[in-house]
Amino acid sequence: MAISESQRRHLRKLAHHLKPVVTVGNAGLNENVLNEIDSALAHHELIKVRINAADKAERQSMIDVIGKRTEADWVLSIGHIAAFYRPAEKPRLVLPH
């Protein structure tokens, strides 16, 4: 599901106060970390992830992999923090149209 720009803006506002629930450490993005992100998305719908990568290109690569593997939409990235959204089976967040 692709979210519209107005929905992305709404989700950015909601994500602003959130703390990162998963951290991608120095070992990088592995299967255990992806499973933890998938589980957090299933429970929270909207999450922040801290990505401790050395350079911007590597962080962007990890953001792309997370989005594809978890089927989540990227909401924002600022520095080492990225936010993702994936609606739950019974969505709790209401997005504008």
N, C-alpha and C positions, 0 to 999 in steps of 0.2 A: 504494500500500500504506500503510495507516494503522498506526502502531505503537501498542502498548498503553502504559499509564503505567509498568508495570514495565520494559518494554523501553526507554522513554525514560530512566528512572532509570539503567539499565545503561549506555546510551550516554553520558549525562552524565558518569559516572565515567570512561569511556574517553576522552572528549573533554577532560577536565580538563587533561591534560598537553600537549595539542596546541598548536601555534603556528598563527596564521592563515596560510593558504596563498594567499589572494586578498584584495586590498584594493579596496574600492569607494571611489574617490577623489572629489575635488571635482567632477569632470565627471559624477558620478552613475552610475547603473546603465545601461550601454549594451550593445549586442549583443556586443561583444568581451569584456566582463567576464562576461556570462552564459555565453558559450562557454567561457571559462576555468574558471568554476565547474563547468560541466557536465563538462569534461574532468577536473578534479580529483576530482569525485565518482566518475567512472568508474574512476579509478585508485586512490583511497583509500577509498571508501565513506563515511567519516566525516571531515568537514572543518570547520574554523573559517574564518569570513570576517569581516574587519574592515570595518565600514560607517561611513564618515566623513560622516555626515549631521548637519545642524545640530540638529534636534529629534527627540524620541522618536517622534512621529507619522510623520515622514518615514522614520526607520529601520524602523519597523514595516511601513510600506508597501513598502519595499524587500525586507524579509524575506518578505512575502507573495508578491511578484513572483518572487523567487528560488525559493521553494518550488513555485509553480505552473509556472514555465517550465522548471525542471530536474526536475520530478516527484520532488522530494526532501522528506523529512519534516524539519520544524523540530525540533531537539533542545533547544536552550537559547539564551537571549540574555542577556548581562550587559553593560550599557553599550553600547559600540560593537562588541562581538563577538557573533556568532551562529554556532551550529553546525548543520550539516545532515547527514542520513543518507539514502543511497540504496543499496540492495543492488546488488552487481555481478552480472553474469551468472553468475559462479562466486564466490559470497559467501565472504569470508575471516572476517568477524565472525560469531560465533554469538550469537544473541539468545535470552534466556530466553522461555519460552512464557507 
